[in-house]
Amino acid sequence: MRQHAFGRTSFTVSEVGFGAWQIGGSWGDVSEADGRAALEAALDAGVTFIDTADVYGDGRSEKIISNVLKARGGERPMIATKAGRRLDPHNAEGYTKANLEAFIDRSLSNLGVDSLDLVQLHCPPTEVLYQPEVFGALDDLRRAGKIRNYGVSVEKVEEALKAIEYPDVVSIQIIYNIFRQRPADLFFKEAKRKDVAVIVRVPLASGLLSGKITRDTTFASDDHRQFNRHGEAFDVGETFAGVPLEVGLQAVEEVRKLVPQGASMAAFALKWILMNEAVTVVIPGARNAEQARANAAAAEFAAISDDVITATKEIYARLIAPHVHQRW
């Protein structure tokens, strides 16, 4: 698997990482045993970047990661976590140094480490990005040794562009996939120019781009694809990338025609993301070991031709962009 320098940091990471939301919660029933097996399989396949958050299963995801890595021993992968979504209400006023430090202390304990490799503000309200004191607090926590680096996970391109104005923001996590193409218009160029690492989340549009979801697919009541279909719990862009399900299913059938015979749509969709040289690491999630191995194998997928890339852009412009392009 190819390795990429993680922006301006000292870390080098695999181009396919492991998104640990599924092993925490909000994706239906994923047992701890399955979660551990998924992470083990990813690490065995050469994954060296894990993305989690303090709210994934109220710390469950972080604790599973800690336990697996402790049992394995050896060289540790880079671990990125997030802070901010424990606030209730989740508002800009809550992004104080005291609150951030408390969240970071909890993650340090959950992960069993003395310093966090990377902490990301977890999709904060847009106004937080216009408050230099928040980033000053992160600078203080870095000087104190509790964090090594910090970045921002964002919903909108506007937020990403604002965040990288702060000189010590080393990474941006953003949604980018065949159904969410806007980051490539301007943000990726600016991130590359400033040597900011780009972490791509929701690469399969919550499973839509696996090609396995149909109109008859049902989801458990505790799966965000059921309870957040219209943004009831958090930003609707996190669920099916914000694309109305019926529209997404129609577009999937057109994308399917572009996938090489015998290949999986999921591998094709992940490779599509990795074709953009601004992308540092893509973080598909996995509910079990089989999915984790399949995700990692996407790194070996053959390069996608320019004409096929152009065809995906046409599908996006015609079917998807009217629903998502200007919103995020």
C-alpha positions as CSV (number, residue, x, y, z in Angstrom):
1,M,0.0,0.0,0.0
2,R,1.3,3.4,-0.9
3,Q,2.4,5.7,2.0
4,H,1.9,9.5,2.0
5,A,3.5,12.1,4.2
6,F,0.9,13.5,6.5
7,G,1.1,17.1,5.6
8,R,3.8,19.0,7.6
9,T,3.9,16.5,10.4
10,S,6.5,13.8,11.0
11,F,4.0,11.1,10.3
12,T,3.7,8.9,7.2
13,V,0.4,7.1,6.7
14,S,-1.1,4.5,4.4
15,E,-3.4,6.0,1.7
16,V,-6.3,3.8,2.9
17,G,-6.9,4.3,6.6
18,F,-9.5,2.9,9.0
19,G,-12.6,4.9,10.0
20,A,-13.7,3.8,13.4
21,W,-17.2,5.2,13.6
22,Q,-18.8,1.9,12.8
23,I,-17.1,0.1,15.7
24,G,-18.3,2.8,18.1
25,G,-22.0,3.0,17.3
26,S,-24.8,4.5,15.1
27,W,-24.4,1.8,12.5
28,G,-26.7,-0.8,13.9
29,D,-25.4,-3.7,15.9
30,V,-21.7,-4.1,15.6
31,S,-20.3,-6.4,18.4
32,E,-17.1,-5.5,20.1
33,A,-15.6,-8.8,18.8
34,D,-16.5,-7.8,15.2
35,G,-15.1,-4.3,15.8
36,R,-11.8,-5.7,17.1
37,A,-11.6,-8.2,14.2
38,A,-12.2,-5.4,11.7
39,L,-9.4,-3.3,13.1
40,E,-7.1,-6.3,13.3
41,A,-7.7,-7.1,9.6
42,A,-7.1,-3.5,8.6
43,L,-3.8,-3.4,10.5
44,D,-2.8,-6.8,9.1
45,A,-3.4,-5.4,5.6
46,G,-1.0,-2.5,6.1
47,V,-3.2,0.3,7.4
48,T,-1.3,2.8,9.4
49,F,-3.9,5.5,10.1
50,I,-6.9,5.2,12.4
51,D,-9.6,7.9,12.7
52,T,-11.9,7.9,15.7
53,A,-13.8,10.4,17.9
54,D,-14.6,10.7,21.6
55,V,-18.3,10.4,20.9
56,Y,-18.2,7.2,18.8
57,G,-20.0,4.9,21.2
58,D,-19.3,7.4,24.0
59,G,-15.6,6.3,24.0
60,R,-16.2,2.7,22.9
61,S,-14.4,3.2,19.7
62,E,-11.3,4.7,21.3
63,K,-11.2,1.9,23.9
64,I,-11.4,-0.8,21.3
65,I,-8.5,0.8,19.5
66,S,-6.5,1.0,22.7
67,N,-7.1,-2.6,23.6
68,V,-6.2,-3.9,20.1
69,L,-3.0,-1.9,19.8
70,K,-1.9,-2.8,23.3
71,A,-2.4,-6.5,22.6
72,R,-0.6,-6.3,19.2
73,G,2.4,-4.4,20.4
74,G,5.0,-3.2,17.9
75,E,5.0,0.0,15.9
76,R,1.8,2.0,16.4
77,P,-0.2,3.5,13.6
78,M,-1.1,7.2,13.7
79,I,-4.3,7.7,15.6
80,A,-6.5,10.7,15.0
81,T,-9.4,11.5,17.3
82,K,-11.9,14.4,17.6
83,A,-13.2,16.7,20.2
84,G,-16.2,19.0,20.6
85,R,-19.3,17.0,19.9
86,R,-19.7,16.1,23.6
87,L,-20.9,19.6,24.1
88,D,-24.7,19.7,24.8
89,P,-25.8,22.0,23.4
90,H,-23.2,21.9,20.7
91,N,-22.5,25.6,20.2
92,A,-19.6,27.9,19.6
93,E,-19.7,29.1,23.2
94,G,-18.7,25.7,24.4
95,Y,-15.4,25.6,22.6
96,T,-13.4,26.9,25.6
97,K,-9.9,25.8,26.6
98,A,-11.3,24.2,29.7
99,N,-13.8,22.1,27.8
100,L,-11.3,21.1,25.1
101,E,-8.8,20.1,27.6
102,A,-11.4,18.0,29.5
103,F,-12.3,16.2,26.2
104,I,-8.7,15.7,25.3
105,D,-7.9,14.3,28.8
106,R,-10.8,11.8,28.4
107,S,-9.4,10.7,25.0
108,L,-5.9,10.3,26.4
109,S,-7.4,8.0,29.0
110,N,-9.5,6.0,26.6
111,L,-6.7,5.6,24.1
112,G,-4.1,4.8,26.9
113,V,-1.5,7.3,25.6
114,D,0.4,10.3,27.0
115,S,-0.1,12.5,23.9
116,L,-2.6,12.5,21.1
117,D,-1.1,12.2,17.6
118,L,-3.8,14.4,16.1
119,V,-6.9,16.0,17.6
120,Q,-9.5,17.4,15.3
121,L,-12.2,19.9,16.1
122,H,-15.3,17.7,15.4
123,C,-17.4,19.6,12.8
124,P,-17.7,22.7,15.0
125,P,-20.2,25.5,14.3
126,T,-18.9,27.7,11.5
127,E,-18.4,30.6,13.9
128,V,-15.8,28.7,15.8
129,L,-13.5,29.0,12.8
130,Y,-13.6,32.7,13.2
131,Q,-12.5,32.6,16.8
132,P,-8.7,32.7,17.0
133,E,-8.8,32.0,20.8
134,V,-10.0,28.5,20.1
135,F,-6.9,27.8,18.1
136,G,-4.8,29.5,20.7
137,A,-6.1,27.0,23.2
138,L,-5.1,24.2,21.0
139,D,-1.6,25.8,20.7
140,D,-1.4,25.8,24.5
141,L,-2.5,22.2,24.8
142,R,0.2,21.3,22.2
143,R,2.9,23.1,24.1
144,A,1.7,21.3,27.3
145,G,2.4,18.0,25.4
146,K,-1.2,16.7,25.5
147,I,-1.5,16.8,21.7
148,R,1.1,16.6,19.0
149,N,-0.9,18.1,16.2
150,Y,-4.3,19.5,15.5
151,G,-6.7,19.8,12.6
152,V,-10.4,20.4,11.8
153,S,-13.1,18.1,10.6
154,V,-15.6,20.2,8.6
155,E,-18.9,19.9,6.9
156,K,-18.4,22.7,4.3
157,V,-15.7,23.8,1.8
158,E,-16.1,27.3,3.2
159,E,-15.1,26.0,6.6
160,A,-12.1,24.1,5.3
161,L,-10.8,27.2,3.5
162,K,-11.2,29.3,6.6
163,A,-9.6,26.6,8.9
164,I,-6.4,26.4,6.8
165,E,-5.8,30.2,7.3
166,Y,-4.6,29.2,10.8
167,P,-0.9,28.3,10.3
168,D,-0.8,25.4,12.7
169,V,-3.8,23.5,11.3
170,V,-2.1,20.5,9.8
171,S,-5.1,18.6,8.5
172,I,-8.6,18.9,7.3
173,Q,-11.1,16.1,7.3
174,I,-13.9,16.5,4.7
175,I,-16.5,14.5,2.8
176,Y,-15.4,13.8,-0.8
177,N,-16.7,11.1,-3.1
178,I,-18.3,10.5,-6.5
179,F,-21.4,12.1,-5.0
180,R,-19.6,15.0,-3.2
181,Q,-17.1,16.5,-5.7
182,R,-17.0,20.2,-4.7
183,P,-13.8,20.0,-2.5
184,A,-11.8,19.3,-5.7
185,D,-12.8,22.7,-7.2
186,L,-10.7,25.0,-5.0
187,F,-10.1,23.5,-1.6
188,F,-7.8,20.7,-2.7
189,K,-5.6,23.1,-4.6
190,E,-5.3,25.4,-1.5
191,A,-4.6,22.4,0.8
192,K,-1.8,21.2,-1.5
193,R,-0.3,24.6,-1.8
194,K,-0.2,24.9,2.0
195,D,0.9,21.3,2.6
196,V,-2.2,20.5,4.6
197,A,-3.1,16.8,4.9
198,V,-6.5,15.9,3.6
199,I,-8.5,13.1,5.3
200,V,-11.5,12.0,3.3
201,R,-14.5,10.6,5.2
202,V,-17.8,9.2,4.0
203,P,-16.1,7.8,0.9
204,L,-18.9,5.4,0.1
205,A,-21.7,7.8,0.8
206,S,-22.8,5.7,3.8
207,G,-22.8,2.5,1.7
208,L,-24.6,3.9,-1.3
209,L,-21.5,3.6,-3.4
210,S,-20.9,0.0,-2.4
211,G,-23.8,-0.7,-4.8
212,K,-25.4,-3.1,-2.3
213,I,-28.2,-0.8,-1.0
214,T,-31.5,-1.1,-2.8
215,R,-35.0,0.4,-2.3
216,D,-35.8,-2.6,-0.2
217,T,-32.9,-2.3,2.2
218,T,-33.9,-1.8,5.8
219,F,-31.8,-0.2,8.5
220,A,-31.9,-0.8,12.3
221,S,-33.4,2.0,14.4
222,D,-30.0,2.8,15.9
223,D,-28.4,3.1,12.4
224,H,-28.0,6.8,11.3
225,R,-29.1,5.8,7.8
226,Q,-32.5,5.3,9.4
227,F,-32.6,8.0,12.2
228,N,-30.7,10.8,10.4
229,R,-32.2,10.4,6.9
230,H,-33.3,14.1,7.1
231,G,-30.7,15.5,9.5
232,E,-32.7,14.8,12.7
233,A,-29.6,14.1,14.8
234,F,-26.7,15.8,13.0
235,D,-25.8,17.2,9.6
236,V,-27.7,15.4,6.9
237,G,-24.6,15.5,4.8
238,E,-23.1,12.7,6.9
239,T,-25.9,10.3,5.8
240,F,-25.7,9.2,2.2
241,A,-23.5,12.3,1.7
242,G,-26.7,14.4,1.8
243,V,-28.1,12.9,-1.4
244,P,-31.8,11.9,-1.3
245,L,-31.9,8.1,-1.3
246,E,-34.0,7.7,-4.4
247,V,-31.7,10.1,-6.4
248,G,-28.6,8.3,-5.0
249,L,-29.9,4.9,-6.1
250,Q,-30.6,6.2,-9.6
251,A,-27.1,7.6,-9.8
252,V,-25.6,4.3,-8.4
253,E,-27.0,2.4,-11.4
254,E,-25.3,4.8,-13.8
255,V,-22.0,4.6,-11.9
256,R,-22.3,0.8,-11.9
257,K,-21.9,0.8,-15.7
258,L,-18.4,2.3,-15.3
259,V,-17.1,-0.3,-12.9
260,P,-14.8,-2.8,-14.6
261,Q,-16.3,-6.3,-14.9
262,G,-15.5,-8.4,-11.9
263,A,-14.6,-5.5,-9.7
264,S,-16.5,-4.2,-6.7
265,M,-18.2,-0.8,-6.9
266,A,-16.8,0.0,-3.4
267,A,-13.2,-0.6,-4.6
268,F,-13.9,1.6,-7.6
269,A,-15.3,4.4,-5.5
270,L,-12.3,4.3,-3.1
271,K,-9.8,4.3,-6.0
272,W,-11.7,7.2,-7.6
273,I,-11.0,9.3,-4.4
274,L,-7.3,8.2,-4.4
275,M,-6.9,9.4,-8.0
276,N,-6.8,13.0,-6.7
277,E,-3.2,13.7,-5.5
278,A,-4.4,16.2,-2.9
279,V,-5.9,13.3,-0.9
280,T,-3.6,12.1,1.9
281,V,-5.7,9.3,3.3
282,V,-9.3,7.9,2.8
283,I,-11.0,6.4,5.9
284,P,-13.7,3.9,4.9
285,G,-15.4,2.3,7.9
286,A,-15.9,-1.5,8.4
287,R,-18.3,-3.5,10.4
288,N,-16.3,-6.7,10.2
289,A,-12.9,-8.1,9.1
290,E,-14.1,-8.9,5.5
291,Q,-15.1,-5.3,4.9
292,A,-11.8,-4.1,6.3
293,R,-9.8,-6.3,4.1
294,A,-11.8,-5.3,1.0
295,N,-11.3,-1.6,1.8
296,A,-7.6,-2.0,2.1
297,A,-7.4,-3.9,-1.1
298,A,-8.9,-0.9,-3.0
299,A,-5.4,0.6,-2.8
300,E,-4.3,-2.1,-5.4
301,F,-7.2,-1.2,-7.8
302,A,-6.0,-0.2,-11.3
303,A,-5.8,3.5,-12.1
304,I,-9.1,4.9,-13.4
305,S,-8.9,6.4,-16.9
306,D,-9.6,10.1,-17.6
307,D,-12.6,9.3,-19.7
308,V,-14.2,7.3,-16.9
309,I,-13.4,10.1,-14.4
310,T,-15.1,12.5,-16.9
311,A,-18.2,10.2,-17.0
312,T,-18.5,10.2,-13.2
313,K,-18.3,14.0,-13.3
314,E,-21.2,14.1,-15.8
315,I,-23.3,11.8,-13.6
316,Y,-22.6,14.1,-10.7
317,A,-23.4,17.3,-12.5
318,R,-26.7,16.0,-13.9
319,L,-28.1,14.0,-11.0
320,I,-26.3,14.9,-7.8
321,A,-25.0,18.4,-7.9
322,P,-28.4,20.1,-7.7
323,H,-29.0,18.5,-4.3
324,V,-25.5,19.0,-2.7
325,H,-23.1,21.2,-4.6
326,Q,-23.8,24.6,-3.1
327,R,-25.0,23.3,0.2
328,W,-21.6,21.9,1.4
